[in-house]
Amino acid sequence: MMLWSLTKVILFVVLIAALAVAAGLLSETGGEMRLIFAGWEFTIGPVQAVVLGLLLFVAVWLALRILGLLLATFRFLNGDETAISRYFDRNRERKGYKALSEGMMALASGEPRLALSRAQNAERLLGKPELTTLLVAQAAEAAGDHKRAAEAYKTLLKDDATRFVGVRGLLQQKLAAGDREVALKLAEKAFELRPKHAETQDVLLKLQSDAGDWSGARTTLGAKLKAGTLPKDVYRRRDAVLALQQARTVIDDDASIEAREAAIEANKLSPDLIPAAAMAARGYIAKGDRKNATRVLKKAWEVLPHPDLAAAFAEIEPDEGAPERLKRFRTLINARPDNDESKMLLAELLVATEDFPAARRALDDVATRAPTQRSLAILAAIARGEGAEDTVVRDLVARAIAAPRGPQWVCDKCHAIHDGWQPVCDNCGSFDTLSWKTPPATSTSPALAELLPLMEARPEPEPEPEEERLPLDEIARRAN
């Protein structure tokens, strides 16, 4: 750098020296130049000639520049692109980008009205809808101007590059307004434009499930698997849930053959899905295939014993007697003999055969360890069958009425209790979150609580003193 600076200084000095020498030589020549112009005669020396030439050059240059400016002004007024128009364009563009930046900052700062004003200014100055229309839509949405936002989203639909954004914006508006029918159509269009978009897949899947379009929901679920947004094991479980609902729909249409096939498919996809197992078994029963019906129910019972499975197992031989039913059910019970559901089922079957001591042994400590309405009702039936005192039976019935129901279909997400299994929680709208388990907290059924005084009422005009509530262990001892 220092060498280059020194070189420039030397060149400047040499140039000045050369000009000084040239001027000296011109002054020493002594020659004169005579100019005649319009009857006027001018005599000038060499130095004056050089200066006059420089002035003439500058005058011509200035004249050309002025002429160019005049031509540019004329073209600008005529609408042609010129330096003047480019200057104003750059100025407008600078103001537009400034307004766009201020609008984005205002939107991020929670000032939607200011953001909308700046966005509209940017839209007017820039003339680039792909940049400004989305900001206008978002700012209008935040400011509560849904009509203006909808207009902006519809503008985005006109360009291929922004069509998906416009559809998604309109979809969110329809969801917020509760118009699920139009929202479903918009979600299908958004899915068509971006089949791998995870949010669109989830929204479409939920809308299809709510609308009962189980076939379409299974297609969407398959797209989630292909996009890598859903693990394979979760996909199989949820596909089984959708296949089960598809089977239920077919049953509603009285198409038994298709229903059996769909139910059996659902059971194959997820053997631990209790409703699918029960429905598949009934499909085999309808076909007269009792062997496969037994196999399906036994396999599901090994995973999770459930009353619905027992009910379907009973339908395999609906006309059998109590002893024959007890013998056949042992193959099911033996799959999980230590489970409380198996113990209560065996006790109920033994009560039906009037083998009350065996029923008490089968029930084991279920009624005392985890008392529920069902287990206490079974214990009351055993006590009555063994000839226990009326006070003991009455106390057991009262306890059964006040006891919790036991395991139910409970949503894993919001803990809402459902009377039966369903794919979508009625309370929180979650998909495939219902599990068969004891609720975190249960209360006595109001209807049962109202029946309690009636069951304890006496026909005598004067009520008897209230008896002391006995512990369950003491009730069991007296019953024996």
CORUR-V97413 format. One record per pair of residues at least 12 apart in sequence whose ideal C-beta (glycine too) atoms are under 6 Angstrom apart, sorted by sequence separation. I is the first residue (numbers start at 0). J is the second residue. D is the distance in Angstrom with one decimal. If there is no record, write none. Layout:
i | j | d
I | J | D
I | J | D
//
This chain:
i | j | d
71 | 83 | 5.7
102 | 114 | 4.8
105 | 117 | 6.0
136 | 148 | 4.8
170 | 182 | 5.8
204 | 216 | 5.6
246 | 258 | 5.3
249 | 261 | 5.6
280 | 292 | 4.3
296 | 308 | 5.2
346 | 358 | 4.6
349 | 361 | 5.7
366 | 378 | 4.4
408 | 420 | 5.2
31 | 44 | 6.0
118 | 131 | 6.0
152 | 165 | 4.5
190 | 203 | 5.0
266 | 279 | 3.7
332 | 345 | 5.3
379 | 392 | 5.6
382 | 395 | 6.0
413 | 426 | 5.1
420 | 433 | 5.6
410 | 424 | 4.3
413 | 427 | 4.1
102 | 117 | 3.4
136 | 151 | 3.5
170 | 185 | 4.1
204 | 219 | 4.7
246 | 261 | 3.5
280 | 295 | 4.8
296 | 311 | 5.9
346 | 361 | 4.4
412 | 427 | 5.5
32 | 48 | 5.1
101 | 117 | 4.6
102 | 118 | 4.2
118 | 134 | 4.3
135 | 151 | 4.6
136 | 152 | 5.3
152 | 168 | 3.9
169 | 185 | 5.6
170 | 186 | 5.8
186 | 202 | 5.2
203 | 219 | 5.2
245 | 261 | 5.2
246 | 262 | 4.1
262 | 278 | 3.9
263 | 279 | 4.6
279 | 295 | 5.2
280 | 296 | 5.0
296 | 312 | 5.0
345 | 361 | 4.3
346 | 362 | 4.1
379 | 395 | 3.7
28 | 45 | 5.8
118 | 135 | 4.4
152 | 169 | 4.9
186 | 203 | 4.1
220 | 237 | 5.9
262 | 279 | 4.5
378 | 395 | 5.6
379 | 396 | 5.2
412 | 429 | 4.6
220 | 238 | 5.7
98 | 117 | 4.8
132 | 151 | 5.1
166 | 185 | 5.7
170 | 189 | 6.0
200 | 219 | 5.9
242 | 261 | 5.9
246 | 265 | 5.9
263 | 282 | 5.6
276 | 295 | 5.4
312 | 331 | 5.6
342 | 361 | 5.9
25 | 45 | 3.9
26 | 46 | 6.0
118 | 138 | 5.0
186 | 206 | 5.4
262 | 282 | 4.7
328 | 348 | 5.7
342 | 362 | 5.9
375 | 395 | 5.8
412 | 432 | 4.9
25 | 46 | 5.5
342 | 363 | 5.6
411 | 432 | 4.6
98 | 120 | 4.1
99 | 121 | 3.9
132 | 154 | 5.1
166 | 188 | 5.3
167 | 189 | 5.6
242 | 264 | 5.2
243 | 265 | 4.1
359 | 381 | 5.2
410 | 432 | 5.0
416 | 438 | 5.5
98 | 121 | 4.0
115 | 138 | 4.0
132 | 155 | 5.6
166 | 189 | 4.7
183 | 206 | 4.5
200 | 223 | 5.0
242 | 265 | 3.8
259 | 282 | 3.2
276 | 299 | 3.6
292 | 315 | 5.5
325 | 348 | 4.5
342 | 365 | 5.3
358 | 381 | 5.1
375 | 398 | 5.2
376 | 399 | 4.7
410 | 433 | 5.8
411 | 434 | 5.5
114 | 138 | 3.9
115 | 139 | 5.6
217 | 241 | 4.8
375 | 399 | 3.7
216 | 241 | 5.2
408 | 433 | 4.8
414 | 439 | 5.7
95 | 121 | 5.1
239 | 265 | 4.9
242 | 268 | 6.0
289 | 315 | 5.3
339 | 365 | 5.1
355 | 381 | 5.1
111 | 138 | 5.4
115 | 142 | 5.3
183 | 210 | 5.9
325 | 352 | 5.8
372 | 399 | 5.1
375 | 402 | 5.4
409 | 436 | 5.5
194 | 222 | 5.6
213 | 241 | 5.1
270 | 298 | 5.5
95 | 124 | 3.2
163 | 192 | 4.5
239 | 268 | 3.6
266 | 295 | 5.9
355 | 384 | 4.1
406 | 435 | 5.5
409 | 438 | 5.2
94 | 124 | 5.4
95 | 125 | 3.7
111 | 141 | 3.6
112 | 142 | 5.3
163 | 193 | 5.4
238 | 268 | 5.6
239 | 269 | 3.4
255 | 285 | 6.0
277 | 307 | 4.9
281 | 311 | 5.9
284 | 314 | 5.9
321 | 351 | 4.3
322 | 352 | 5.8
350 | 380 | 5.3
355 | 385 | 4.8
372 | 402 | 5.0
406 | 436 | 5.6
111 | 142 | 3.7
195 | 226 | 4.4
197 | 228 | 4.8
213 | 244 | 4.8
243 | 274 | 5.8
271 | 302 | 4.2
277 | 308 | 6.0
280 | 311 | 4.6
284 | 315 | 6.0
300 | 331 | 5.5
304 | 335 | 5.2
321 | 352 | 4.7
343 | 374 | 5.9
346 | 377 | 5.2
371 | 402 | 5.4
406 | 437 | 5.2
102 | 134 | 5.4
106 | 138 | 5.5
129 | 161 | 5.7
136 | 168 | 5.7
213 | 245 | 3.9
243 | 275 | 4.6
246 | 278 | 5.9
273 | 305 | 4.9
370 | 402 | 5.1
371 | 403 | 5.8
372 | 404 | 5.5
91 | 124 | 5.2
235 | 268 | 5.5
236 | 269 | 5.1
239 | 272 | 5.3
301 | 334 | 4.7
273 | 307 | 5.8
277 | 311 | 4.3
297 | 331 | 5.8
300 | 334 | 5.0
304 | 338 | 4.8
371 | 405 | 3.5
309 | 344 | 5.5
239 | 275 | 5.9
304 | 340 | 3.7
297 | 334 | 5.6
304 | 341 | 5.4
403 | 441 | 4.0
401 | 443 | 5.2
400 | 447 | 4.5
400 | 451 | 5.2
394 | 469 | 6.0
391 | 474 | 5.4
391 | 477 | 5.4
391 | 478 | 5.8
387 | 478 | 4.2
385 | 478 | 5.8
382 | 478 | 4.4
367 | 471 | 4.7
274 | 420 | 4.9
244 | 422 | 5.5
240 | 422 | 4.9
240 | 431 | 5.0
237 | 431 | 5.4
208 | 423 | 5.6
//
